[in-house]
Amino acid sequence: MRRGEFETQEKQDTDNFLHEMSFGFLGTLTEHGWPSVIPLNYVYHQEAIYFHGSRIGEKMKSLAAHPNVTFAVAKEYAIIPSYFSDPLMACPATSYFKSVMIQGRAMVVDDAREKAGALEALMRKLQPEGGYKPIDAEDADYIPRLKGVAVVRIDIVHLSGKFKFGQNLSAQRMEPVLQGLSDRGGKLDEETAALMHKYCPHANKRET
């Protein structure tokens, strides 16, 4: 059963998450009708998903045959062990995460300026420290390289976000989870607790 309390309707939240992440999963149908999931780097640029790759291969054949695709991005923040809130039963064990699922239409980008803009946005994301010549469609060094690489844009038709941070918990049940995160002190536990305070309806009541 889908839990509605975990769904986010805030576009700013999903936009920020898509900008933060750099790795997602492209869902396609092969030219023979088999489902396929392809992990790849991406950039969220001008309200669309862009990725690049070879101009030939199974992925490009699949997109040509079936341009309707899905694209998923997810980040797990914390495993919540059952003993945080129950010393006996396994049932409370869960994980807290953000995920975005996109349904869209994939299109191969032919315009050199658009290709250069998308690839430059991807470079700024993956290599923010610089150390390369900016990608420019009019740069003689980049012109043949832009022609030789495929850039694909996914135009978003539908987007849904699921941010799970204990929104289903009562204030009483949330308390031991927050304490468990504080005691454990894992890499993302402090951030997870902050996100619980942001998204849980009982968080502010706990502080008053």
Buried (B, 14 or more C-beta within 10 A) or exposed (E): EEEEEBEBEEEEBBBEBBEEBBEBBBBBBBEEEEEBEBEBBBBBBEEBBBBBBEEEEEBBBBBEEBBEBBBEBBEEBBBBBBBBBBEEEEEBBBEBBBBBBBBBEBBBBEEBEBBBBBBBBBBBBEEEEEEEEEBBBEEEEBBEEBEEEBBBBBEBEEBEBBBBBBBBBEEEBBBBBBEBBEEEEEEBBEEBBEBBBEBBBBBEEBEE
